[in-house]
């Protein structure tokens, strides 16, 4: 699950590891997300230690009775000196903009976390969870857009140099399943936000 919205989301800023809180809209989203998963039979809840994710996890904890396990492994990708800036502001530092009009922003070029390092962190989280919590069937994770992108890429076997096509929206729900043999992940649901429109709970949505 991605955290609820922040003011920085609305402004289009690279939040990275800056510690933005949820906005009022984000808190409403987090409550609806918590209601969505309240009857899902979750057994374990992990959360990033950044405030926007931790706040979201607190609503989920209240709805499920679980105590969140906080870990910096789930932090958002570091964007280096780009953190807190918008795309327009970054472009102003990169004149001239390429004639093609394409302006690809990569965290590593701003002193942030490269795709290789971010993917390695996502793989480490998966490995530790599978090895250390193998007795749990339904594990919930509250994190951030770029990290969730990397987590899904890691689960599905994508490499650092490949395109990662996942862009989860605030307060969205995605589900991956894991088969111990032959040790494969499968993407079951991605970027679902029907709960923000008064949708049903997770149990009925899977029927």
C-alpha positions as CSV (number, residue, x, y, z in Angstrom):
1,X,0.0,0.0,0.0
2,X,1.2,3.5,-0.8
3,X,0.7,6.2,1.8
4,X,-2.0,8.8,1.6
5,X,-1.6,12.1,-0.2
6,X,0.6,15.0,1.1
7,X,0.8,18.6,0.1
8,X,4.0,17.8,-1.7
9,X,2.1,15.3,-3.9
10,X,-0.4,18.0,-4.9
11,X,2.5,20.4,-5.7
12,X,4.3,17.7,-7.7
13,X,7.4,17.7,-5.6
14,X,10.0,15.0,-5.3
15,X,9.5,14.0,-1.7
16,X,12.2,11.3,-1.5
17,X,13.3,10.9,2.1
18,X,12.1,14.3,3.3
19,X,9.6,13.8,6.1
20,X,6.3,15.2,4.8
21,X,3.2,14.5,6.9
22,X,-0.2,13.5,5.4
23,X,-2.5,16.2,4.3
24,X,-6.1,16.4,5.4
25,X,-7.1,14.6,2.2
26,X,-4.3,12.1,2.8
27,X,-5.7,11.3,6.2
28,X,-9.2,10.7,4.7
29,X,-7.6,8.4,2.1
30,X,-5.7,6.5,4.8
31,X,-8.9,5.9,6.8
32,X,-10.7,4.6,3.7
33,X,-7.7,2.4,2.8
34,X,-7.7,1.0,6.4
35,X,-11.4,0.2,6.1
36,X,-10.7,-1.6,2.8
37,X,-8.2,-4.0,4.4
38,X,-9.8,-4.3,7.8
39,X,-11.5,-7.7,7.0
40,X,-8.6,-9.0,4.8
41,X,-7.2,-11.3,7.5
42,X,-3.8,-9.5,7.6
43,X,-1.3,-11.1,10.0
44,X,1.7,-8.8,9.8
45,X,2.1,-5.1,9.1
46,X,5.3,-3.4,8.0
47,X,5.8,0.4,7.5
48,X,8.4,2.8,6.3
49,X,9.7,5.0,9.1
50,X,8.9,8.2,7.2
51,X,5.9,10.1,8.7
52,X,3.5,9.9,5.7
53,X,3.8,6.1,5.6
54,X,3.8,5.7,9.4
55,X,0.7,7.8,9.7
56,X,-1.1,5.7,7.1
57,X,0.1,2.5,8.9
58,X,-1.4,3.8,12.2
59,X,-4.9,3.9,10.6
60,X,-4.4,0.4,9.3
61,X,-3.2,-0.7,12.7
62,X,-6.3,0.7,14.3
63,X,-8.5,-1.1,11.8
64,X,-6.8,-4.5,12.0
65,X,-5.4,-4.7,15.6
66,X,-1.9,-5.2,14.3
67,X,1.2,-3.4,15.6
68,X,3.3,-1.9,12.7
69,X,6.8,-3.1,12.4
70,X,8.8,0.0,11.4
71,X,11.8,-0.4,9.0
72,X,14.0,2.1,7.1
73,X,14.3,-0.5,4.3
74,X,10.8,0.7,3.2
75,X,11.8,4.3,2.9
76,X,11.2,6.1,-0.4
77,X,14.0,6.3,-2.9
78,X,16.5,9.1,-2.1
79,X,16.4,11.8,-4.8
80,X,19.5,13.7,-3.4
81,X,19.5,17.4,-4.1
82,X,16.3,17.0,-6.2
83,X,14.2,16.4,-3.0
84,X,11.7,19.1,-2.4
85,X,11.8,20.4,-6.0
86,X,9.3,20.1,-8.9
87,X,10.1,18.9,-12.4
88,X,9.9,22.5,-13.6
89,X,12.4,23.6,-11.0
90,X,14.8,20.8,-12.0
91,X,14.5,21.7,-15.7
92,X,15.5,25.2,-14.8
93,X,18.8,23.8,-13.6
94,X,19.4,21.8,-16.7
95,X,19.3,24.3,-19.5
96,X,19.1,23.7,-22.4
97,X,16.4,21.1,-22.3
98,X,17.0,18.4,-25.0
99,X,15.5,19.3,-28.4
100,X,13.5,16.2,-28.4
101,X,11.6,17.6,-25.4
102,X,12.3,14.4,-23.4
103,X,13.6,15.1,-19.9
104,X,14.3,11.9,-18.0
105,X,14.9,12.4,-14.3
106,X,17.0,9.7,-12.6
107,X,17.7,9.9,-8.9
108,X,21.3,8.9,-9.3
109,X,22.1,11.9,-11.4
110,X,21.1,14.2,-8.5
111,X,23.1,12.4,-5.9
112,X,20.3,10.1,-4.9
113,X,19.7,6.4,-5.0
114,X,20.5,4.6,-8.3
115,X,18.1,2.0,-9.7
116,X,20.7,-0.7,-8.8
117,X,20.9,0.4,-5.2
118,X,17.1,0.8,-4.8
119,X,16.5,-2.6,-6.4
120,X,19.0,-4.2,-4.0
121,X,17.2,-2.7,-1.1
122,X,13.9,-4.0,-2.3
123,X,15.4,-7.5,-2.8
124,X,16.8,-7.4,0.7
125,X,13.4,-6.6,2.2
126,X,11.8,-9.5,0.3
127,X,14.5,-11.9,1.3
128,X,14.3,-10.9,5.0
129,X,10.6,-11.1,5.0
130,X,10.4,-14.5,3.4
131,X,13.1,-15.9,5.6
132,X,12.2,-14.3,8.9
133,X,8.4,-14.4,8.7
134,X,7.7,-17.5,6.7
135,X,4.9,-18.6,9.0
136,X,2.7,-15.6,8.0
137,X,0.4,-15.8,5.0
138,X,-0.9,-12.3,4.6
139,X,1.7,-9.6,5.1
140,X,0.9,-5.9,4.6
141,X,3.5,-3.2,3.6
142,X,3.0,0.5,3.7
143,X,5.6,2.4,1.7
144,X,6.2,4.9,-1.1
145,X,5.7,5.1,-4.9
146,X,9.2,4.7,-6.1
147,X,10.0,2.0,-3.6
148,X,6.8,0.0,-4.4
149,X,7.9,0.3,-8.0
150,X,11.2,-1.3,-7.1
151,X,9.6,-3.9,-4.9
152,X,7.3,-5.1,-7.6
153,X,10.3,-5.1,-10.1
154,X,12.3,-7.2,-7.7
155,X,9.5,-9.6,-7.1
156,X,8.9,-10.1,-10.8
157,X,12.5,-10.5,-11.7
158,X,13.2,-7.2,-13.5
159,X,16.7,-5.8,-13.7
160,X,18.0,-2.4,-12.7
161,X,18.5,-1.4,-16.4
162,X,15.0,-2.4,-17.5
163,X,11.9,-0.2,-17.4
164,X,9.9,-0.6,-14.3
165,X,6.3,0.1,-15.4
166,X,4.7,0.5,-12.0
167,X,3.5,3.9,-10.7
168,X,1.2,3.4,-7.7
169,X,-1.1,6.4,-6.7
170,X,-1.5,7.6,-3.2
171,X,-3.5,5.3,-0.9
172,X,-3.5,2.6,-3.6
173,X,-3.5,-1.1,-2.9
174,X,-1.5,-3.7,-4.9
175,X,-1.2,-7.4,-4.1
176,X,1.6,-9.9,-5.0
177,X,1.4,-13.6,-4.2
178,X,4.3,-15.9,-3.6
179,X,4.7,-19.6,-4.2
180,X,7.5,-21.2,-2.2
181,X,7.9,-23.8,-4.9
182,X,9.1,-22.9,-7.5
183,X,9.8,-19.6,-5.6
184,X,7.9,-17.2,-7.8
185,X,5.9,-14.1,-7.3
186,X,2.7,-13.1,-9.2
187,X,1.1,-9.7,-9.4
188,X,-2.5,-10.2,-8.5
189,X,-3.7,-6.6,-8.2
190,X,-2.2,-3.2,-9.0
191,X,-3.0,0.4,-8.0
192,X,-6.5,-0.3,-6.9
193,X,-8.2,2.7,-5.4
194,X,-11.9,1.7,-5.5
195,X,-12.1,2.2,-1.7
196,X,-11.7,5.9,-2.3
197,X,-14.9,5.8,-4.3
198,X,-16.9,3.9,-1.7
199,X,-15.8,0.5,-3.0
200,X,-16.1,-2.7,-1.1
201,X,-13.7,-4.3,1.2
202,X,-10.7,-6.4,0.2
203,X,-12.5,-9.7,0.8
204,X,-15.4,-9.0,-1.5
205,X,-13.2,-7.4,-4.1
206,X,-11.3,-10.7,-4.5
207,X,-14.4,-12.8,-5.2
